[in-house]
Amino acid sequence: MLSRTLRHLLATTATSLCLVMPALAQQPSPPPTVVPPVVAGAPKVIVEKIKVHSAALEGNLEGESPDRDVIVYLPPDYNSHPQKRYPVVYALHGYSISNEMWTNEIKTPQTIEGAFANGAKDMIVVLPNSRTVHNGSMYSNSATTGNFEGFIAHDLVAYIDAHYRTIPNRTSRGLAGHSMGGYGTTRIGMKYPEVFGALYIMSPCCMSARGAPPAEALKAIEAVKSLDEASKLGWGERATLASAAAWSPNPKNPPLYLDLPVKDGQPQPDVIAKWAANAPLAMIDQYISNLRQYRAIAMDVGDQDGLKTDTVKLHETLESYGIANDLEVYSGNHVSNVADRFQNHLMPFFSKNLSFGQ
């Protein structure tokens, strides 16, 4: 298992490395998965699985559907109190999974029900699907994948406000996400403070700008001639394609419509610069005035998570500008505690920091 992990790491580019779960070489005995016990007698939430059409995703070159699957969790009293309105938390999944698959990691609806039963205020929780043909949108704006920033911050929010009894203002909207979703929360949060009022960032990937990856690692990717061939690549190679589709799209380079940071064995400085420009720690200084508008910002990461260093850097950068934010480094790896964090930390955070006034 260890040798397989090392081979996998060597096959990835520097950017896709920031997506990878912590190397087994660094943690031969992974910590146990922490799942909160079922809270006896917790009222059941209402689960709705819908499709939301996104104008922001129309016409993308990759053929991603603009009709996205979305899971909506409504509070237990939603139907019995028809005049009541609720804040909304938008929660973003990580790379290589869908929103449906993420429910298995965060154990929803159990953890939402548990949070309510333990005292969190009633709110609507929304899980959109941002998986793409290369397994992840990076929640970015690209002609190749479509504008996933716009899908989340505009089209999805507008749909939920129009179809559910929300409190339709920024102070009653929270944005959260794990791994690639933590990256998306950071990126979208920096750009759309007029939409969201509080942020909870879980183990965010891809925070730092990266240099050119080894040319050897991209040989298999350079040889790809179709989306079908791309689908047969390994996890790391597909993560590289997802990054390229999001951050270095090229409408004149079919069939994948993207540029890689290495071509014919040579680093491509222009492409590397584009990837660096999408690293939150590289662009955060431009958005400090936006980040000051949030009522609260929190982040967490496991002490055995390879993403800990950059998460701490994000926390320290905000502190250097005098922006209050909470960081908790807990005992665990990249995925071991995500269900517990969702129920016992993320949900109470939004219960405390969103506006519940009508």
C-alpha positions, -999 to 999 in steps of 0.1 A, spaced: 0 0 0 29 23 8 46 18 -25 13 24 -43 9 57 -25 45 68 -34 40 59 -70 7 79 -70 24 109 -55 53 108 -81 27 108 -109 10 140 -98 19 175 -106 27 201 -79 -8 215 -80 -25 181 -79 -3 172 -50 -21 198 -29 -53 178 -35 -39 145 -24 -48 129 10 -18 128 34 9 104 23 7 71 40 45 73 44 39 101 69 11 82 88 16 45 88 -13 41 113 -41 64 102 -63 77 130 -97 62 134 -127 78 116 -147 99 140 -184 98 134 -208 114 159 -232 89 174 -268 91 164 -287 115 187 -316 96 201 -349 112 193 -335 138 169 -362 151 147 -358 142 110 -349 168 85 -366 170 51 -344 159 22 -350 171 -13 -329 162 -44 -334 187 -71 -318 200 -103 -308 236 -107 -301 251 -141 -271 274 -142 -268 300 -170 -232 305 -158 -224 270 -170 -241 272 -204 -219 268 -235 -188 255 -218 -163 237 -241 -160 206 -220 -197 197 -223 -205 200 -186 -242 200 -180 -256 233 -168 -283 214 -150 -267 205 -116 -278 180 -90 -284 197 -56 -293 182 -23 -314 204 0 -319 197 37 -348 215 52 -353 219 90 -377 195 108 -403 223 113 -401 236 77 -436 223 67 -453 228 101 -443 265 103 -452 279 68 -445 315 78 -410 308 92 -379 318 71 -344 304 75 -307 311 69 -289 290 44 -255 272 45 -240 263 12 -215 234 16 -190 224 -11 -176 189 -17 -140 180 -25 -122 167 -55 -131 133 -71 -165 130 -54 -200 144 -60 -223 160 -35 -241 126 -32 -208 109 -24 -199 136 1 -229 128 21 -212 95 30 -182 113 44 -201 139 64 -229 115 73 -258 137 64 -286 139 72 -276 123 105 -251 150 114 -275 179 105 -302 163 127 -276 158 154 -265 194 153 -301 206 156 -309 182 184 -278 194 202 -289 231 201 -279 245 167 -306 268 153 -327 257 124 -313 264 90 -314 251 54 -283 233 42 -275 230 5 -250 206 -11 -245 213 -49 -227 190 -73 -196 205 -89 -180 173 -102 -168 175 -138 -155 151 -165 -121 154 -148 -137 149 -114 -136 185 -101 -144 221 -112 -121 238 -87 -150 261 -82 -134 284 -108 -144 304 -138 -133 289 -171 -145 288 -207 -136 251 -207 -155 240 -176 -180 269 -173 -182 295 -146 -186 275 -114 -181 307 -93 -212 321 -109 -231 288 -105 -225 288 -67 -226 326 -59 -254 336 -83 -275 309 -100 -277 285 -70 -283 312 -44 -310 328 -66 -327 295 -72 -328 286 -35 -340 320 -25 -368 318 -51 -380 283 -43 -375 280 -5 -384 302 25 -349 317 30 -339 349 47 -325 364 14 -296 386 26 -259 380 30 -259 380 67 -281 349 66 -260 330 41 -230 309 50 -204 292 27 -184 262 37 -164 234 21 -138 207 25 -106 201 5 -113 214 -30 -145 227 -14 -123 245 11 -105 261 -18 -138 270 -33 -150 285 -1 -118 306 2 -119 317 -35 -156 325 -37 -156 340 -3 -129 365 -13 -148 375 -43 -184 376 -32 -188 392 2 -221 408 -10 -235 373 -12 -222 355 19 -219 366 55 -197 339 72 -171 313 60 -161 279 74 -130 265 56 -122 229 61 -87 215 51 -85 237 20 -63 225 -9 -43 244 -34 -36 275 -13 -1 282 -25 14 289 -59 34 260 -73 64 257 -96 67 236 -128 60 199 -122 84 173 -134 80 168 -172 81 130 -167 49 132 -146 30 148 -175 39 124 -203 8 103 -200 -14 134 -199 2 150 -229 -5 118 -249 -43 121 -243 -63 127 -274 -99 126 -261 -121 129 -230 -126 92 -231 -88 86 -229 -86 111 -201 -112 92 -181 -89 62 -180 -60 81 -164 -51 77 -128 -64 99 -99 -34 123 -100 -33 128 -137 -71 135 -137 -65 160 -109 -39 177 -131 -64 179 -160 -91 193 -137 -66 221 -126 -57 228 -162 -93 230 -174 -101 254 -146 -70 276 -145 -54 274 -180 -83 269 -204 -76 273 -241 -105 275 -265 -81 269 -295 -67 237 -282 -92 209 -287 -102 183 -277 -95 191 -241 -94 229 -245 -66 234 -219 -29 240 -217 -6 221 -194 23 236 -174 47 214 -194 47 209 -231 71 185 -250 91 182 -218 95 220 -214 80 242 -186 55 267 -199 60 299 -178 27 315 -190 7 285 -179 25 282 -146 18 319 -140 -19 313 -147 -20 285 -121 -2 307 -96 -27 335 -101 -54 311 -89 -37 303 -56 -56 321 -28 -24 328 -8 -11 345 -39 -41 367 -46 -55 372 -11 -39 407 -7 -62 419 -35 -93 410 -15 -86 421 20 -113 448 20 -138 421 9 -127 397 37 -132 424 63 -169 424 55 -175 389 69 -192 385 103 -170 355 111 -144 333 94 -133 299 108 -111 271 95 -99 237 106 -74 210 96 -61 178 110 -26 177 125 -18 148 102 -31 164 71 -6 175 45 -27 206 39 -20 219 75 9 241 66 -10 262 40 -41 263 62 -20 278 90 -6 303 65 -41 314 55 -50 319 91 -18 339 97 -23 360 66 -57 371 78 -43 378 112 -16 400 98 -43 422 83 -62 423 116 -90 402 102 -104 381 131 -106 343 123 -105 311 142 -82 282 134 -84 248 150 -58 221 143 -74 189 156 -61 154 160 -67 136 127 -59 134 90 -76 148 59 -109 129 62 -109 111 95 -129 138 114 -150 155 87 -184 142 99 -176 152 135 -164 186 124 -196 191 103 -220 183 131 -202 196 162 -182 226 148 -194 238 114 -232 238 122 -228 255 156 -205 281 140 -232 291 116 -258 289 143 -238 315 162 -227 337 133 -256 339 108 -286 362 112 -318 345 121 -339 377 120 -367 380 94 
